[in-house]
Structure formats: C-alpha cells, structure tokens
Amino acid sequence: MKKISLSLVVAFLFLNSCNNLDLVPLDKLTADNFYKTRSEFDGAIFAAYSSIQDFWGTSTETLGENGEYWKISVVTSDDVVADQEAGTDDISRDADNLIIRSSDKPFAAVYTQIYEGILRANLVIENLNNPNTLSDDEKKLLDGEAKFLRAFFHFEAMKLWGTPPLAMKVPRDLNNLALPNATQEQLYTQILADLSDAYNALPVSWDDANKGRATKYAAQAYIGKVNVWKKDWTTAITAFEDVIANGSFALINTGNPVKDLEDVFAYNNENNQEAIFEVQYGGPFSDDNVWVFDDTHSEAFKASQGTTRSWYWDAGNGAPGGKLGWWAPSTELVNSFEPNDARLSVYVYKAGDTYYTTTFTPVPYNPEWSVTGFTMKKYGGARNMVPADNSPNQQANFNNERLYRFAELKLLYAEALIAQGRTADATQQINDIRNRAGLPTLTAGVDLTEALRHEKRVELAFEPHRWFDIVRWGIGPQVFGNKWQERYNVYPFPQTEIDRTGGTLKQNPGY
C-alpha cells in the first residue's frame, strides 16, 4: 500500500464525474462502467484511505490548509507551544492559547476530510451489491475493509465533536443532504458494529504489495480503544487480550533503548512489528510541490504523496534548512521525562544534539532556533535524514505516520485493567513500556492512574492523542487552569456546516 497513490486516480475520477445529463465525459469514468473489477474496487478503497492523509494536508485552493489536524490534536495540548518568533499562523497561536471558534479553519478542513472518507467508504459498500466480477470472498473482504474505514472516520468525528452525524448511505437527493447530530449511543453502536464486521472479514495480514491495509487485529485493536472511550472496560480488555494473544504485534525491544525507539519511527522500518495502523505515504520520487500531496487540490495526482511534517516541525528561527519551526515542544513536556529516559533523546532536539541541514550535514543544535529551546526529533534524527525520506527541497517527507501502535494499545489495556482492579497486570503493561525506554519498574505503592497517565504522555508525545486524553480523563482544569472551559470537552462544529444544513446540524453548547 506504500505506492497506492497511483490507484487513487481511478477512484477520484469517478468521484468527480457526477452528471445528470446522458453525456459521458471522454476523460471521466462513471458508476456504470466503474466498480466492476477488483482493481477498480481497490482504487476506490484506496481513495478512502487517502482522506486520512488529508488530515495533515496542505492546500492553496480549498481552505488554505496548513496541517490543520496537528493544530487541534497536538498544538492545543500542553505538550506544544506555537512559536510566534518563528512566524506561526494565527490559528496555531490561538489554539495554543485555547482560543477556539467555530469559524476556525481546522474544524472545517478536518470535518470535510472525515466525511469525504466516509462517503468513499460508503460508495464501496453500496457498489458491492451491484453487478461486478468479484467473488463472494472478495466482496466480504472489501465490505469489511470499507466498514473499518467508515468506523475509523466516525470515531475520529466523535472524538472531535461528540455528537456528529452518522453517514450510512451515499446521498442521492440533492435537496435532502443535511444530516442531524447522532447520539453517543448511536455512534458507539454503529462504530462497534462496523469494526466487528471488519474483524470477521479482514485478513490477519496482507502481502507486501498491500502492506498497510487494515487487518483483522487492527479492527480488534480499535474495538478495544473505542470501548475504552465508552468505559466498557470488560469488553475492552477482551479485545486487547485477543490482540495480544493472537495478533502479530510486539514492542521493539532488544535491550538497546535508543536504537529500539529510533527503530519505531525509522523511515526504513515502516509497518514494523509495533504498527497496528499507519498512515501510508508515498515517495521517494517527488515533484517538490508540497501543495499537491493531498487530494484537496485540482492538480493531477502525484505518485509522491507525502507529509509536510518536517516543514512545520523542524527548527526555524534561522536554523539551517529554512524550515518553519511553527510548533515547539513545551518546556513542561521536556521536564516531565524522568532522568535516563531514552525517549527524550529520540523525541526532542536540545542543546548539544546533532541536527541536520538540508544537505544532510550534521551541525550542533542551537536552542535559539526555538522559542522553548527544543525542537521535535521524533521521525527525525540521523536514521531519517536520508534522501529517500525527503523531497529534494526538504519541505516534505515520506515516512508513515504511526497512528496506532502497540505501545498505545498496552497503555490503553493498562487503563482498562486499572479500572477493573487488576493492578498487578496493569503494572506489568506499564513496566513493559518503561523498561523499553531504559527506566526501572514502578515502585510499590505508586498511584497507578497517575503513573499510567504520565507514561502515556511521554511515550506518545507529539502523536495525536494527548488532547483527547485530557478531555476524556476530565483533567482540563488541572492541566490548563483558568484557561479551561467546559465547552472544550467537545470542539465546535464548523459554522459553515451549521449554516449549510439550515440548522439541521446543531452546534455544540458554548460556541
């Protein structure tokens, strides 16, 4: 799946070919002559995956996106500071200060991308029932894969907005497109039903040509995660124990903490044994145009779809290489790492570390390149400063986003075990993570809940989880003090969507 971008062309041509006339554009495909073969259905399912890439996308044409999902999943948290000295955008500065409005670009951008992904999954599900050349086994597999993606997108929407619409059908009536808010119960029921169907239909693994596509135990891992959000601890534990016992996942742990942690995020070690679900990026061939890596732009698809991770996160403020340096690790996060925690040296650049220029030349890191004196190193460092992971102009990389990995599963499992009073088992899960990082086991009598929350923060730093944990743990006032408002437990729906539906979609309270 690392090179699926070319296949997206086929699906995208169809999605842009709706026409009420009896004319068939010569350069387009229609539903009547598409969705027939396995390769065409694969192209359509890859189009749904590509909507996940768009969360971090950059575009000059639609809303002028600049990695919007980072702003509302990471920059709003206490782990990151929006670096005004580096010229970060106004939305990032406001998000960092918990100034959140329904008109803010990230919400409109991510809402669009989520429901685009759901639409594309629904197109696959519905067209499986039409005449095609697929075998029954192929239909079952693709139905399961599309339902996995539909569940994934609905879960993301629920985490962000609380009561987003359930979109279960392809809209056909242009006069009746608006969908109302769904209840939490409806959302949980449908998400878990889709994931259950995916678990029963998906393979344990794919061949190398399709590596990265959702698997049986990725679905089960999400069943566990969704049930943690639901606080159905028993069901979550059952799902996690199935994944641990029967899945092929494991921590990378050879006893060399720094190398092991670098291995987790190395470009040449994507889809490794710790990977439950990764956002697949293309490369290494690049046209140097970061604006068209996502499919929110009218220019033709590229085989080089990638991520602008380094463009936004690498050091700015005059650092060699000319990156933006918009977002910097907070001092509070850096100080939360215990002495001898190998994760700090792998995740964060600090004074005395080796940094790399656009010509891959090593230079000493200068703390003046960041407002906090630190720069994110996760996905960086020597292992990833190679031409194959970087576009020639150094504005983009092709290293997969580790969206759900086994370390997170173990910590979610520990959380569920604590809730059920299985403290010894929970302690073991937390210690597994600590020991891999070169830290000693927890001492007797430690507050396990606080230990779990600390471990999750430092292990998953800069991954899109901290904000959602703060919300569901109810620790906003503890973390942010007077900045916190209860309305932040859910984000605002984009005001454009409220207006477009004529009020059918109701805004969250306080926005």
Backbone torsions as a table, in degrees:
resi	resn	phi	psi	omega
1	MET	NA	-6.2	-179.1
2	LYS	-62.1	-22.9	-177.9
3	LYS	-119.1	32.6	-174.8
4	ILE	-75.0	-10.4	-172.4
5	SER	-55.9	-36.3	179.6
6	LEU	-62.9	-35.9	180.0
7	SER	-69.3	-22.3	-178.7
8	LEU	-65.0	-24.4	-179.7
9	VAL	-55.1	-46.3	-174.7
10	VAL	-60.4	-49.2	-178.5
11	ALA	-65.9	-39.3	-176.4
12	PHE	-67.1	-36.8	178.2
13	LEU	-59.6	-40.7	178.1
14	PHE	-66.6	-44.0	-174.5
15	LEU	-64.5	-18.4	179.3
16	ASN	-107.2	19.6	-172.7
17	SER	-114.9	11.9	-178.6
18	CYS	-58.9	129.6	-175.8
19	ASN	-155.1	126.6	-178.6
20	ASN	-83.0	-5.9	179.5
21	LEU	-86.0	168.7	178.2
22	ASP	-89.8	15.0	179.7
23	LEU	-93.7	138.4	178.1
24	VAL	-108.1	110.6	179.1
25	PRO	-57.3	136.6	-176.3
26	LEU	-66.2	-25.5	-177.0
27	ASP	-103.7	16.6	-177.8
28	LYS	-127.8	162.7	173.0
29	LEU	-113.6	150.4	177.9
30	THR	-119.7	169.9	-179.3
31	ALA	-62.6	-26.3	-178.0
32	ASP	-70.0	-28.3	-179.9
33	ASN	-118.7	13.5	174.9
34	PHE	-117.3	179.1	-178.6
35	TYR	55.5	47.5	178.9
36	LYS	-115.9	-42.0	-171.6
37	THR	-110.8	167.1	178.9
38	ARG	-61.9	-40.8	-178.7
39	SER	-65.2	-35.2	178.0
40	GLU	-69.1	-40.9	176.5
41	PHE	-66.9	-37.2	175.4
42	ASP	-60.8	-43.5	178.1
43	GLY	-59.4	-39.5	179.7
44	ALA	-68.5	-40.1	179.5
45	ILE	-69.3	-34.5	177.1
46	PHE	-65.4	-32.4	176.8
47	ALA	-62.0	-37.3	176.9
48	ALA	-66.0	-43.0	175.4
49	TYR	-58.0	-38.9	-173.9
50	SER	-64.4	-23.4	177.4
51	SER	-65.6	-24.2	175.1
52	ILE	-70.2	-40.5	176.0
53	GLN	-54.5	-36.1	-174.9
54	ASP	-67.0	-18.2	177.5
55	PHE	-53.2	-38.6	-177.5
56	TRP	-102.8	16.0	-169.5
57	GLY	-75.4	166.0	177.6
58	THR	-127.5	132.8	-178.3
59	SER	-149.6	146.4	176.0
60	THR	-103.1	-3.4	-169.8
61	GLU	-108.3	-38.6	-174.1
62	THR	-82.8	-85.3	178.7
63	LEU	-109.6	2.9	-175.2
64	GLY	71.6	46.4	-175.6
65	GLU	-66.3	145.3	174.5
66	ASN	-137.8	73.5	178.6
67	GLY	59.4	49.3	-167.9
68	GLU	-63.2	-33.6	-176.1
69	TYR	-64.9	-32.3	176.4
70	TRP	-58.4	-38.3	-174.0
71	LYS	-65.3	-37.8	-174.3
72	ILE	-100.4	-2.2	176.1
73	SER	-114.4	-21.4	-176.0
74	VAL	-126.5	-48.7	-174.8
75	VAL	-65.4	-32.7	177.2
76	THR	-67.9	-19.0	-176.5
77	SER	-79.2	175.0	178.6
78	ASP	-84.1	5.3	-178.3
79	ASP	-89.1	-13.3	-169.7
80	VAL	-137.1	146.4	174.7
81	VAL	-118.4	133.3	173.5
82	ALA	-78.4	118.7	-170.9
83	ASP	-84.3	99.2	-179.5
84	GLN	-66.5	-32.6	178.9
85	GLU	-63.9	-27.6	178.6
86	ALA	-85.8	-2.4	177.3
87	GLY	83.7	28.0	179.2
88	THR	-57.0	155.3	-175.1
89	ASP	-73.1	164.5	-175.9
90	ASP	-61.7	-38.1	-178.6
91	ILE	-63.8	-40.0	177.9
92	SER	-63.7	-43.2	179.4
93	ARG	-62.7	-42.6	179.3
94	ASP	-66.9	-42.8	179.4
95	ALA	-60.5	-39.7	179.1
96	ASP	-63.3	-30.0	180.0
97	ASN	-98.6	12.7	-179.7
98	LEU	55.4	41.3	168.8
99	ILE	-100.5	104.6	-168.5
100	ILE	-124.5	125.7	-177.0
101	ARG	-128.8	152.0	179.3
102	SER	-68.7	-16.8	179.3
103	SER	-88.9	-2.3	-176.5
104	ASP	-67.4	138.4	-175.1
105	LYS	-55.8	-41.9	-175.8
106	PRO	-56.6	-35.7	-176.3
107	PHE	-70.8	-41.3	177.1
108	ALA	-65.6	-41.5	-178.1
109	ALA	-64.8	-51.6	-175.7
110	VAL	-70.1	-36.3	175.9
111	TYR	-58.3	-46.2	179.0
112	THR	-60.8	-44.1	-176.9
113	GLN	-68.9	-37.3	178.3
114	ILE	-64.2	-48.1	-176.4
115	TYR	-77.8	-22.0	168.1
116	GLU	-63.2	-45.4	178.6
117	GLY	-62.2	-40.9	178.1
118	ILE	-64.4	-43.0	177.2
119	LEU	-57.3	-45.7	-177.5
120	ARG	-66.2	-36.7	175.7
121	ALA	-66.7	-41.9	179.5
122	ASN	-65.0	-34.7	176.5
123	LEU	-60.6	-41.0	177.5
124	VAL	-64.5	-48.9	-177.2
125	ILE	-58.8	-46.1	-176.6
126	GLU	-70.6	-38.3	-177.0
127	ASN	-76.5	-13.1	173.4
128	LEU	-64.0	-22.6	-179.8
129	ASN	-87.0	-6.2	178.6
130	ASN	-92.5	164.8	-179.6
131	PRO	-56.8	128.8	178.7
132	ASN	-157.6	178.5	-176.5
133	THR	-99.4	10.8	-175.7
134	LEU	-75.9	148.0	171.0
135	SER	-78.1	166.7	177.9
136	ASP	-61.4	-38.0	179.2
137	ASP	-65.7	-40.0	178.3
138	GLU	-65.8	-39.9	178.0
139	LYS	-62.1	-43.9	-179.9
140	LYS	-62.6	-44.3	-178.7
141	LEU	-62.9	-48.5	-177.0
142	LEU	-68.4	-33.8	174.8
143	ASP	-62.5	-43.9	178.5
144	GLY	-64.4	-40.4	-179.5
145	GLU	-67.1	-41.7	178.5
146	ALA	-65.8	-36.4	178.4
147	LYS	-71.0	-34.5	173.0
148	PHE	-57.0	-47.5	-178.0
149	LEU	-67.9	-40.2	177.6
150	ARG	-60.8	-41.7	177.2
151	ALA	-65.0	-43.5	179.1
152	PHE	-55.6	-49.8	-176.8
153	PHE	-66.7	-42.3	178.6
154	HIS	-63.6	-36.7	178.4
155	PHE	-65.5	-42.7	176.0
156	GLU	-59.5	-43.6	179.7
157	ALA	-63.1	-40.9	179.7
158	MET	-65.2	-40.9	177.9
159	LYS	-61.3	-37.0	-176.8
160	LEU	-80.2	-46.1	-168.5
161	TRP	-117.0	-7.4	175.3
162	GLY	82.4	-57.4	-177.3
163	THR	-130.6	55.2	179.7
164	PRO	-73.2	166.1	178.3
165	PRO	-66.1	148.9	167.1
166	LEU	-91.9	120.6	179.4
167	ALA	-110.0	99.7	-171.9
168	MET	-108.0	-5.4	-179.1
169	LYS	-137.7	157.4	173.2
170	VAL	-77.1	121.8	-178.9
171	PRO	-67.2	133.5	-179.3
172	ARG	-116.2	-26.8	-176.1
173	ASP	-95.8	109.3	-177.3
174	LEU	-64.5	-17.2	179.2
175	ASN	-92.7	0.8	-176.6
176	ASN	-142.9	60.8	-175.7
177	LEU	-97.2	-21.2	-173.0
178	ALA	-70.4	138.3	176.8
179	LEU	-118.3	141.5	179.9
180	PRO	-83.1	171.3	172.7
181	ASN	-61.9	142.4	171.2
182	ALA	-96.8	157.2	175.3
183	THR	-81.5	161.5	176.5
184	GLN	-59.5	-41.3	179.9
185	GLU	-60.9	-44.2	178.7
186	GLN	-62.3	-42.3	-178.4
187	LEU	-65.0	-49.2	179.5
188	TYR	-59.8	-43.3	-178.3
189	THR	-60.5	-47.1	-176.4
190	GLN	-72.4	-42.2	179.5
191	ILE	-59.1	-46.0	-178.0
192	LEU	-71.1	-32.8	176.3
193	ALA	-65.4	-43.3	178.3
194	ASP	-64.3	-41.7	179.4
195	LEU	-67.4	-34.4	176.7
196	SER	-64.7	-44.1	176.6
197	ASP	-61.8	-39.7	179.1
198	ALA	-64.2	-43.3	179.1
199	TYR	-58.1	-40.0	-177.9
200	ASN	-78.4	-14.5	-174.3
201	ALA	-111.0	-27.4	-171.8
202	LEU	-82.7	154.2	177.6
203	PRO	-76.8	159.7	175.3
204	VAL	-65.1	-33.9	178.2
205	SER	-154.0	165.4	176.1
206	TRP	-114.6	163.8	175.1
207	ASP	-72.7	171.9	-174.3
208	ASP	-60.2	-32.8	-178.7
209	ALA	-67.8	-20.9	-178.0
210	ASN	-118.3	16.7	-178.5
211	LYS	-59.1	135.6	-178.7
212	GLY	108.4	-17.1	176.1
213	ARG	-72.0	153.9	-176.2
214	ALA	-59.8	143.3	-178.5
215	THR	-120.5	172.5	178.8
216	LYS	-55.6	-46.6	-175.1
217	TYR	-84.0	-15.4	167.2
218	ALA	-67.4	-41.8	176.7
219	ALA	-61.5	-43.9	179.5
220	GLN	-66.3	-36.1	177.0
221	ALA	-62.8	-39.1	176.8
222	TYR	-71.4	-33.0	174.1
223	ILE	-58.4	-44.3	176.6
224	GLY	-61.6	-44.9	-177.3
225	LYS	-65.2	-44.6	179.1
226	VAL	-61.6	-38.8	179.8
227	ASN	-71.7	-24.5	170.6
228	VAL	-64.7	-45.9	176.5
229	TRP	-59.2	-38.0	-178.9
230	LYS	-76.3	-14.8	-175.7
231	LYS	64.8	30.2	170.2
232	ASP	-93.1	81.4	-169.5
233	TRP	-65.9	-38.2	-178.3
234	THR	-63.3	-46.3	-179.9
235	THR	-66.6	-37.8	178.4
236	ALA	-62.3	-45.1	-179.6
237	ILE	-61.8	-42.8	179.1
238	THR	-59.1	-44.1	-179.6
239	ALA	-65.5	-46.1	-178.9
240	PHE	-63.4	-39.5	-178.9
241	GLU	-68.3	-31.5	174.1
242	ASP	-65.0	-45.1	179.9
243	VAL	-62.6	-45.5	-177.7
244	ILE	-65.3	-40.0	-176.4
245	ALA	-78.5	-35.9	-169.0
246	ASN	-117.7	-17.9	176.7
247	GLY	-77.5	174.3	-176.8
248	SER	-102.4	13.1	-174.8
249	PHE	-84.5	151.7	175.9
250	ALA	-163.4	154.8	172.1
251	LEU	-65.5	143.9	168.6
252	ILE	-79.2	109.0	-173.5
253	ASN	-151.3	93.4	179.5
254	THR	-104.0	1.9	-177.9
255	GLY	95.3	2.6	176.5
256	ASN	-115.7	88.0	-168.3
257	PRO	-54.6	-47.3	-176.9
258	VAL	-63.7	-49.4	-179.6
259	LYS	-63.7	-41.2	-179.5
260	ASP	-60.6	-43.8	-179.9
261	LEU	-69.7	-36.6	174.2
262	GLU	-63.1	-37.6	178.6
263	ASP	-59.9	-34.3	-178.6
264	VAL	-60.1	-38.0	-172.1
265	PHE	-112.8	16.9	-177.8
266	ALA	-80.1	138.9	178.3
267	TYR	-57.1	-37.2	-177.9
268	ASN	-89.2	17.4	177.0
269	ASN	-139.1	38.7	177.7
270	GLU	-68.4	157.7	178.6
271	ASN	51.7	42.8	-177.6
272	ASN	-81.8	-171.9	-173.2
273	GLN	-65.9	-14.7	179.1
274	GLU	-92.7	-7.8	-172.7
275	ALA	-82.4	115.6	171.6
276	ILE	-91.0	-46.0	177.8
277	PHE	-152.7	121.6	179.3
278	GLU	-120.2	145.5	170.6
279	VAL	-79.6	117.7	-174.1
280	GLN	-84.5	129.8	176.1
281	TYR	-117.2	158.0	-174.6
282	GLY	-87.3	-149.8	-179.3
283	GLY	103.9	173.9	7.2
284	PRO	-88.8	3.6	-174.9
285	PHE	-83.1	126.1	-172.4
286	SER	-133.2	145.3	172.8
287	ASP	-97.7	9.2	176.1
288	ASP	69.1	14.3	-177.9
289	ASN	-111.0	95.2	-176.4
290	VAL	-69.0	-14.4	-176.7
291	TRP	-72.9	-18.0	-175.5
292	VAL	-116.7	22.7	176.2
293	PHE	-72.9	-26.9	177.9
294	ASP	-99.8	170.6	-177.1
295	ASP	-101.8	33.9	172.7
296	THR	-100.4	15.4	-175.8
297	HIS	-123.9	148.3	-173.9
298	SER	-76.9	-18.0	-179.2
299	GLU	-64.3	153.0	-176.2
300	ALA	-57.3	154.3	179.5
301	PHE	-60.3	151.0	176.4
302	LYS	-114.6	148.3	174.4
303	ALA	-78.9	0.6	-172.2
304	SER	-112.1	31.5	-178.9
305	GLN	-55.0	133.2	-177.7
306	GLY	-146.2	-160.9	-178.0
307	THR	-128.6	145.1	178.4
308	THR	-92.3	30.8	-178.2
309	ARG	-53.1	-53.7	-176.3
310	SER	-68.1	-30.6	-178.3
311	TRP	-61.3	-41.0	-178.5
312	TYR	-88.4	-34.1	-169.5
313	TRP	-96.6	-29.5	-177.8
314	ASP	-66.5	161.8	-170.2
315	ALA	-58.7	138.6	174.3
316	GLY	-112.3	-142.0	175.0
317	ASN	51.3	42.9	176.9
318	GLY	88.3	4.4	177.9
319	ALA	-64.4	146.2	179.1
320	PRO	-62.2	131.9	-178.7
321	GLY	117.4	-21.3	173.5
322	GLY	67.4	30.1	176.8
323	LYS	-76.8	168.1	-174.5
324	LEU	-77.4	-40.9	-178.1
325	GLY	62.2	36.3	-175.4
326	TRP	-64.1	-38.0	-170.0
327	TRP	-123.3	128.6	-175.3
328	ALA	-122.0	146.1	174.1
329	PRO	-59.3	137.6	178.9
330	SER	-74.7	151.9	175.9
331	THR	-61.4	-36.0	179.4
332	GLU	-61.1	-43.1	178.0
333	LEU	-63.1	-48.4	-178.1
334	VAL	-58.6	-41.3	-179.1
335	ASN	-71.2	-16.1	-179.2
336	SER	-79.2	-14.4	176.1
337	PHE	-72.9	134.3	178.4
338	GLU	-73.6	157.9	174.6
339	PRO	-55.9	138.8	177.7
340	ASN	71.9	13.2	174.6
341	ASP	-76.9	113.6	-176.2
342	ALA	-64.0	-20.7	-178.3
343	ARG	-63.4	-33.1	-178.1
344	LEU	-61.1	-43.5	-178.2
345	SER	-71.8	-22.4	-180.0
346	VAL	-89.7	-28.9	-173.6
347	TYR	-96.6	-22.9	-169.8
348	VAL	-136.1	131.5	168.5
349	TYR	-81.3	135.8	176.6
350	LYS	-142.7	174.4	-176.3
351	ALA	-51.9	131.6	178.4
352	GLY	93.5	-14.0	178.4
353	ASP	-74.0	162.7	176.8
354	THR	-91.4	122.8	178.1
355	TYR	-110.2	164.6	-175.3
356	TYR	-127.9	138.0	177.9
357	THR	-82.8	179.5	179.7
358	THR	-67.6	-15.5	175.3
359	THR	-98.1	14.7	178.5
360	PHE	64.7	26.3	178.1
361	THR	-86.2	128.0	179.4
362	PRO	-75.8	135.2	175.9
363	VAL	-139.5	156.2	176.7
364	PRO	-67.1	136.2	177.6
365	TYR	-70.3	132.5	179.9
366	ASN	-106.0	118.2	-179.0
367	PRO	-58.9	-19.2	178.9
368	GLU	-70.0	-9.1	178.2
369	TRP	-77.2	-4.5	-178.0
370	SER	-141.1	145.4	-180.0
371	VAL	-63.3	-26.8	178.9
372	THR	-99.8	-8.8	-175.3
373	GLY	88.0	8.0	-177.4
374	PHE	-136.4	153.3	176.7
375	THR	-137.3	143.8	179.0
376	MET	-62.8	133.0	178.4
377	LYS	-112.6	-18.4	178.3
378	LYS	-54.3	134.7	-171.8
379	TYR	73.3	3.4	-179.5
380	GLY	-116.5	-144.8	-179.4
381	GLY	76.0	-179.9	-173.6
382	ALA	-59.3	-36.5	-176.7
383	ARG	-62.2	-29.7	-175.1
384	ASN	-107.1	-0.9	176.6
385	MET	-90.4	69.3	-179.8
386	VAL	-133.2	151.7	-177.1
387	PRO	-56.6	-35.2	-176.2
388	ALA	-64.8	-23.0	-179.0
389	ASP	-99.0	1.9	-173.8
390	ASN	-136.0	136.0	173.6
391	SER	-67.4	156.0	-176.4
392	PRO	-55.4	-31.7	178.7
393	ASN	-89.5	4.6	174.5
394	GLN	65.7	19.1	179.5
395	GLN	-92.5	-10.2	-176.7
396	ALA	-144.5	156.7	173.5
397	ASN	-126.7	170.3	-177.4
398	PHE	-121.4	11.3	-179.7
399	ASN	-75.4	129.7	-178.0
400	ASN	-56.7	148.5	170.8
401	GLU	-84.1	120.3	179.0
402	ARG	-79.7	93.6	-171.2
403	LEU	-82.6	-36.5	179.8
404	TYR	-145.8	114.7	-178.0
405	ARG	-124.5	167.6	-170.7
406	PHE	-63.2	-31.7	177.9
407	ALA	-61.6	-40.3	177.0
408	GLU	-65.1	-42.5	179.1
409	LEU	-57.8	-44.0	-178.7
410	LYS	-62.7	-36.5	179.2
411	LEU	-74.6	-35.5	172.7
412	LEU	-64.4	-40.2	176.4
413	TYR	-61.5	-44.1	177.8
414	ALA	-60.3	-40.4	179.1
415	GLU	-61.5	-44.0	178.4
416	ALA	-65.7	-39.1	179.0
417	LEU	-64.3	-41.2	177.3
418	ILE	-60.0	-44.3	-179.5
419	ALA	-61.8	-26.9	-179.6
420	GLN	-97.5	5.5	176.5
421	GLY	80.2	10.6	178.9
422	ARG	-89.9	67.9	-170.0
423	THR	-68.0	-36.0	-179.6
424	ALA	-64.5	-43.7	178.7
425	ASP	-65.8	-39.8	179.4
426	ALA	-64.4	-41.8	179.5
427	THR	-60.1	-39.2	179.4
428	GLN	-63.0	-42.2	179.4
429	GLN	-63.0	-43.3	179.2
430	ILE	-66.2	-42.0	179.9
431	ASN	-63.9	-33.1	176.4
432	ASP	-57.8	-41.7	-179.9
433	ILE	-70.7	-43.2	-179.8
434	ARG	-64.0	-45.1	-177.4
435	ASN	-64.0	-37.9	177.6
436	ARG	-61.6	-31.5	179.9
437	ALA	-85.2	2.7	178.7
438	GLY	86.0	16.8	-178.5
439	LEU	-103.0	154.6	178.2
440	PRO	-73.8	165.0	177.7
441	THR	-67.0	159.2	179.8
442	LEU	-64.2	145.0	177.9
443	THR	-80.3	156.1	179.6
444	ALA	-61.8	142.2	176.2
445	GLY	84.7	0.5	179.7
446	VAL	-66.6	149.2	174.9
447	ASP	-72.3	106.2	-173.1
448	LEU	-64.2	-37.2	180.0
449	THR	-63.2	-44.9	178.4
450	GLU	-67.1	-37.8	178.0
451	ALA	-62.9	-41.8	178.9
452	LEU	-62.9	-46.6	-177.7
453	ARG	-65.9	-38.8	176.2
454	HIS	-63.2	-46.2	-176.1
455	GLU	-65.0	-38.0	179.9
456	LYS	-67.3	-38.1	179.9
457	ARG	-62.3	-49.0	-174.6
458	VAL	-77.0	-34.3	179.7
459	GLU	-66.9	-41.3	-172.8
460	LEU	-104.0	20.7	-179.2
461	ALA	-52.5	134.0	178.3
462	PHE	73.2	-1.7	170.6
463	GLU	-89.2	155.5	-168.0
464	PRO	-80.6	64.8	-176.8
465	HIS	-131.5	-30.7	-169.7
466	ARG	-58.9	-46.3	-178.6
467	TRP	-59.3	-45.0	-177.3
468	PHE	-67.9	-31.8	175.2
469	ASP	-67.5	-43.6	178.5
470	ILE	-56.6	-44.1	-178.7
471	VAL	-65.5	-51.2	-173.3
472	ARG	-75.4	-23.0	175.0
473	TRP	-81.7	-11.0	179.2
474	GLY	69.0	32.5	-176.0
475	ILE	-109.0	19.5	178.9
476	GLY	-55.2	-48.9	179.5
477	PRO	-62.4	-35.3	179.3
478	GLN	-66.8	-39.1	-176.4
479	VAL	-80.7	-43.3	-170.1
480	PHE	-108.6	-7.3	179.6
481	GLY	62.9	-133.7	-174.9
482	ASN	-69.9	-14.8	177.0
483	LYS	-68.6	-24.3	-173.2
484	TRP	-75.3	137.5	172.0
485	GLN	-127.8	146.4	-175.8
486	GLU	-60.9	-27.9	-179.9
487	ARG	-63.3	-19.8	-178.7
488	TYR	-71.2	-6.2	175.8
489	ASN	-61.8	-22.4	168.9
490	VAL	-136.8	151.6	176.9
491	TYR	-84.0	163.7	176.8
492	PRO	-76.0	141.0	167.5
493	PHE	-64.3	147.4	177.0
494	PRO	-58.0	131.1	-179.0
495	GLN	-60.5	-30.8	177.3
496	THR	-60.3	-34.9	179.2
497	GLU	-73.6	-38.0	175.6
498	ILE	-59.4	-46.4	-179.2
499	ASP	-66.5	-42.5	-176.4
500	ARG	-63.7	-32.9	-178.1
501	THR	-87.6	-0.1	179.9
502	GLY	65.8	26.4	179.2
503	GLY	91.5	-0.4	176.1
504	THR	-61.8	-42.3	173.2
505	LEU	-85.6	122.8	-176.2
506	LYS	-92.2	137.2	179.8
507	GLN	-72.6	148.1	176.0
508	ASN	-67.1	147.5	-176.3
509	PRO	-59.0	139.3	175.0
510	GLY	92.9	-3.4	-178.7
511	TYR	-114.4	NA	NA
